[in-house]
Amino acid sequence: MPSPTIVSFADGTVRGQGTVQYVRNTAAGVAAVVDVTPFHPVDHTWPDQPGDSGVIRSKDGEVRVSEAVMAAVSDDGIFAVGAEIPVKRGTEGWTWLVAHLLVGDAPDWLSEGESVSLVVDEQRRAGLSRGHTACHLASLALDLALADLWRKDPGRDALGAPDFEGRANQSSRIREDAAVDEYRLGKSLRRAGFDTETFSATLAQREAAINARLAMWIASGAPSGIHADGPTIVDRRMWRCELPDGTAEIPCGGTHAASLAEFASISVALDLSDPQLLVMTTTAIAA
């Protein structure tokens, strides 16, 4: 059986070398697995950040990668990618991998045992990394801006504020220099002690408070990045940022900016057109 894919994206790497382990036709297209890769894969269980795109090269040519995705192979040879994976991570008898979905068919030279170079689309990666960092910062600033609206303790976020993000977030979508998060403001949140009526009446003030805190954080130029327990795709990774309000650590499988100095600004817009659904759109501008 193969070992879990070794990944290098956590430290910002966008180029690497490896040996092809699998080339398989799947419902999502031709998938190539390399033992070591700099490509960040989309997480099929929480697909907030898209997978990296780029190219795989050898001395005989190159092939484009449309997106990197999670894959898994069982001890008895079952190979699955993305949503087709039938087991949870950590299930005995399965090995977790990063698969590279190819644009078109696999060239003849892309075969098991072939040594290849892997090159991530660096500009897209940088935009997605800024988008992901901005997403985390916006959620932390949101929690702080809503802290006075809780009548009960909902638990605490990475900065010790009441965890609105953890309680209410139902989806997060990261794009290049942007993110969109949706929060359900239903009966369960009110039962948990959140004052939705006051929130609705003070929406503009809350948005202004979030943006003021984000501006302060960006001005600090704080270091940001991923700290991994190990080199494989299954090892735990944490996003860490040394903010003026404290050091935040959040479990995260994505990629991130190395410093808040990479941003000229981050701002949010809050939309409560549906009183049961808060939509927070985060926009980042690169320095």
C-alpha positions as CSV (number, residue, x, y, z in Angstrom):
1,M,0.0,0.0,0.0
2,P,1.2,3.6,-0.6
3,S,1.8,6.0,2.1
4,P,-0.3,9.2,2.5
5,T,0.7,11.9,0.1
6,I,3.5,14.2,1.4
7,V,2.4,17.8,0.9
8,S,4.4,21.0,1.0
9,F,1.8,23.7,0.5
10,A,1.6,24.5,4.2
11,D,4.8,26.6,4.0
12,G,3.8,28.3,0.7
13,T,5.7,26.0,-1.6
14,V,4.4,26.1,-5.3
15,R,7.0,23.8,-7.0
16,G,8.1,20.2,-6.3
17,Q,9.3,16.9,-7.6
18,G,7.7,13.5,-7.2
19,T,7.0,10.0,-8.5
20,V,3.6,9.1,-10.1
21,Q,1.8,6.5,-8.1
22,Y,-1.6,6.2,-9.8
23,V,-3.2,7.4,-13.0
24,R,-7.0,6.6,-13.0
25,N,-10.1,7.4,-14.9
26,T,-12.7,8.7,-12.6
27,A,-16.2,10.4,-12.9
28,A,-14.4,13.7,-12.3
29,G,-11.8,13.1,-15.0
30,V,-8.4,11.6,-15.2
31,A,-6.7,11.7,-11.8
32,A,-3.0,11.5,-11.3
33,V,-1.5,10.8,-7.8
34,V,2.1,11.7,-7.1
35,D,3.9,10.7,-3.9
36,V,5.0,14.3,-3.0
37,T,3.1,17.4,-4.2
38,P,2.9,21.2,-3.5
39,F,-0.7,21.2,-4.7
40,H,-3.4,22.0,-2.1
41,P,-6.5,19.9,-2.6
42,V,-10.1,21.0,-2.0
43,D,-11.5,19.2,1.0
44,H,-14.6,17.3,-0.1
45,T,-16.1,17.4,3.4
46,W,-15.8,21.2,3.8
47,P,-15.0,22.6,0.4
48,D,-14.3,26.2,1.4
49,Q,-11.0,26.7,-0.5
50,P,-10.8,25.4,-4.1
51,G,-7.9,23.1,-5.0
52,D,-4.8,24.4,-6.7
53,S,-4.4,24.4,-10.5
54,G,-1.2,24.2,-12.5
55,V,0.9,21.8,-14.5
56,I,2.7,18.4,-14.2
57,R,5.8,18.2,-16.3
58,S,8.4,15.7,-17.4
59,K,11.2,15.6,-19.9
60,D,8.6,14.5,-22.5
61,G,6.0,17.3,-22.1
62,E,3.5,18.8,-19.7
63,V,-0.2,18.4,-18.8
64,R,-2.5,20.9,-17.1
65,V,-4.1,20.3,-13.8
66,S,-7.6,21.8,-13.5
67,E,-7.8,21.2,-9.7
68,A,-6.3,19.2,-6.9
69,V,-8.7,17.0,-4.9
70,M,-8.7,14.6,-2.0
71,A,-8.5,10.9,-2.9
72,A,-8.3,7.6,-1.0
73,V,-7.4,4.1,-1.8
74,S,-8.4,1.0,0.1
75,D,-6.1,-1.9,1.0
76,D,-8.0,-4.0,-1.5
77,G,-7.5,-1.5,-4.3
78,I,-10.6,0.6,-4.4
79,F,-9.7,4.1,-5.6
80,A,-12.0,7.1,-5.0
81,V,-11.8,10.8,-5.4
82,G,-13.7,13.7,-3.8
83,A,-17.4,13.1,-2.9
84,E,-17.0,9.5,-4.1
85,I,-14.8,8.6,-1.1
86,P,-17.1,6.2,0.9
87,V,-15.3,6.5,4.3
88,K,-14.4,9.1,6.8
89,R,-10.8,10.2,7.2
90,G,-8.9,7.9,9.5
91,T,-10.9,4.8,8.6
92,E,-8.8,1.7,9.0
93,G,-7.8,0.1,5.7
94,W,-7.7,3.3,3.7
95,T,-4.8,5.6,2.6
96,W,-5.4,9.3,2.0
97,L,-3.9,11.0,-1.1
98,V,-3.9,14.1,-3.2
99,A,-5.2,13.6,-6.7
100,H,-4.5,16.0,-9.6
101,L,-7.4,16.2,-12.1
102,L,-6.0,16.6,-15.6
103,V,-7.3,18.7,-18.4
104,G,-8.1,16.1,-21.0
105,D,-6.6,12.7,-21.3
106,A,-3.3,11.5,-19.7
107,P,-0.3,11.8,-22.0
108,D,1.6,8.5,-22.7
109,W,4.5,9.7,-20.6
110,L,2.4,10.1,-17.5
111,S,2.6,6.6,-16.1
112,E,3.2,5.0,-12.7
113,G,6.8,5.2,-11.6
114,E,7.5,8.3,-13.8
115,S,9.5,11.2,-12.2
116,V,7.7,14.5,-12.7
117,S,7.8,18.1,-11.7
118,L,4.8,19.9,-10.3
119,V,4.1,23.6,-10.7
120,V,1.2,25.4,-9.0
121,D,-0.4,28.4,-10.6
122,E,1.3,30.9,-8.3
123,Q,-0.9,33.9,-8.9
124,R,-4.1,32.0,-8.2
125,R,-2.6,30.3,-5.1
126,A,-1.6,33.8,-3.7
127,G,-5.1,35.1,-4.3
128,L,-6.7,32.1,-2.6
129,S,-4.3,32.3,0.3
130,R,-5.2,36.0,0.9
131,G,-8.8,35.1,0.6
132,H,-8.5,32.4,3.2
133,T,-6.6,34.5,5.6
134,A,-9.1,37.3,5.1
135,C,-12.0,34.9,5.8
136,H,-10.5,33.8,9.2
137,L,-9.8,37.4,10.2
138,A,-13.3,38.5,9.2
139,S,-14.9,35.7,11.3
140,L,-12.8,36.6,14.3
141,A,-13.7,40.3,14.0
142,L,-17.4,39.3,13.5
143,D,-17.3,37.4,16.8
144,L,-15.8,40.3,18.6
145,A,-18.4,42.7,17.1
146,L,-21.3,40.5,18.3
147,A,-19.9,39.6,21.7
148,D,-22.4,41.8,23.7
149,L,-25.4,40.1,22.0
150,W,-25.2,36.8,23.9
151,R,-27.3,36.0,27.0
152,K,-25.6,32.6,27.4
153,D,-22.0,31.4,26.8
154,P,-21.9,29.8,23.3
155,G,-18.3,28.7,23.7
156,R,-15.2,30.6,22.8
157,D,-13.4,31.3,19.6
158,A,-9.6,31.4,19.0
159,L,-9.4,34.9,20.6
160,G,-11.6,34.0,23.5
161,A,-14.7,35.8,22.2
162,P,-18.2,34.3,22.1
163,D,-18.1,31.9,19.2
164,F,-20.8,33.1,16.8
165,E,-18.8,31.7,13.9
166,G,-18.8,28.2,15.4
167,R,-22.5,28.3,16.3
168,A,-24.0,29.8,13.2
169,N,-21.8,29.3,10.2
170,Q,-23.4,27.0,7.6
171,S,-21.2,27.6,4.6
172,S,-17.9,29.3,3.6
173,R,-16.7,29.8,0.1
174,I,-13.2,31.2,-0.5
175,R,-12.2,32.9,-3.8
176,E,-9.2,34.9,-4.9
177,D,-9.0,37.9,-2.5
178,A,-12.6,37.2,-1.3
179,A,-14.8,35.0,0.7
180,V,-18.6,34.6,1.3
181,D,-19.9,33.2,4.6
182,E,-23.5,32.3,5.4
183,Y,-24.8,32.2,9.0
184,R,-28.2,30.7,10.0
185,L,-30.1,33.0,12.4
186,G,-32.8,30.6,13.3
187,K,-34.6,29.4,16.5
188,S,-31.7,27.3,17.6
189,L,-29.4,30.3,17.7
190,R,-32.0,32.3,19.7
191,R,-32.4,29.4,22.1
192,A,-28.6,29.4,22.5
193,G,-28.9,33.0,23.8
194,F,-28.2,35.2,20.8
195,D,-30.2,38.4,20.5
196,T,-31.1,38.5,16.8
197,E,-33.5,41.4,17.1
198,T,-30.8,43.8,18.5
199,F,-28.4,42.5,15.9
200,S,-30.8,43.3,13.0
201,A,-31.4,46.8,14.4
202,T,-27.7,47.6,14.7
203,L,-26.4,45.9,11.6
204,A,-24.6,49.0,10.2
205,Q,-22.8,49.6,13.5
206,R,-21.7,46.0,13.7
207,E,-20.3,46.1,10.1
208,A,-18.4,49.4,10.9
209,A,-16.9,47.8,14.1
210,I,-15.7,44.8,12.1
211,N,-14.1,46.9,9.4
212,A,-12.4,49.1,12.0
213,R,-10.9,46.1,13.8
214,L,-9.8,44.6,10.4
215,A,-8.0,47.9,9.6
216,M,-6.2,47.8,12.9
217,W,-5.1,44.3,12.4
218,I,-3.9,44.9,8.9
219,A,-1.9,47.9,10.1
220,S,-0.1,45.6,12.5
221,G,1.5,43.6,9.7
222,A,1.2,40.5,11.9
223,P,2.8,37.2,10.9
224,S,0.4,34.6,9.6
225,G,0.8,31.0,8.5
226,I,0.2,27.3,8.8
227,H,1.9,25.1,11.4
228,A,1.7,21.4,10.6
229,D,2.1,18.4,12.9
230,G,3.8,16.5,10.1
231,P,4.4,16.4,6.3
232,T,1.5,14.3,5.0
233,I,-2.0,15.2,3.9
234,V,-3.5,13.6,7.0
235,D,-1.4,15.4,9.5
236,R,-3.2,18.2,11.5
237,R,-2.5,21.7,10.4
238,M,-3.3,25.0,12.3
239,W,-3.5,28.5,11.0
240,R,-1.7,30.9,13.4
241,C,-1.7,34.7,13.4
242,E,-0.2,36.9,16.1
243,L,-2.8,39.6,16.2
244,P,-2.8,42.7,18.5
245,D,-5.8,41.1,20.4
246,G,-3.9,37.9,20.9
247,T,-2.5,34.9,19.0
248,A,-5.2,33.1,17.1
249,E,-4.9,29.4,16.3
250,I,-7.6,27.7,14.1
251,P,-7.5,24.2,12.7
252,C,-7.2,24.7,8.9
253,G,-6.4,22.6,5.9
254,G,-6.0,25.5,3.5
255,T,-3.3,27.9,2.5
256,H,-2.6,31.4,3.9
257,A,-0.8,34.6,3.5
258,A,2.6,34.7,5.3
259,S,1.9,38.2,6.8
260,L,-0.8,40.7,7.1
261,A,1.6,43.1,5.4
262,E,0.5,41.3,2.1
263,F,-2.8,43.2,2.4
264,A,-3.6,46.9,1.6
265,S,-7.0,46.3,3.2
266,I,-9.7,43.8,4.2
267,S,-13.3,44.8,4.5
268,V,-16.7,43.1,5.0
269,A,-20.3,43.8,3.9
270,L,-23.1,42.3,6.0
271,D,-26.4,41.4,4.3
272,L,-29.5,40.5,6.3
273,S,-32.0,40.7,3.4
274,D,-33.3,37.3,4.7
275,P,-33.8,37.8,8.5
276,Q,-33.0,34.1,9.0
277,L,-29.7,34.3,7.1
278,L,-26.7,36.6,7.5
279,V,-24.4,36.8,4.5
280,M,-20.9,38.2,5.1
281,T,-18.9,39.1,2.0
282,T,-15.2,39.7,2.6
283,T,-13.1,41.5,0.2
284,A,-9.3,41.7,0.3
285,I,-7.0,44.1,-1.6
286,A,-3.4,43.0,-2.0
287,A,-0.6,45.4,-0.9
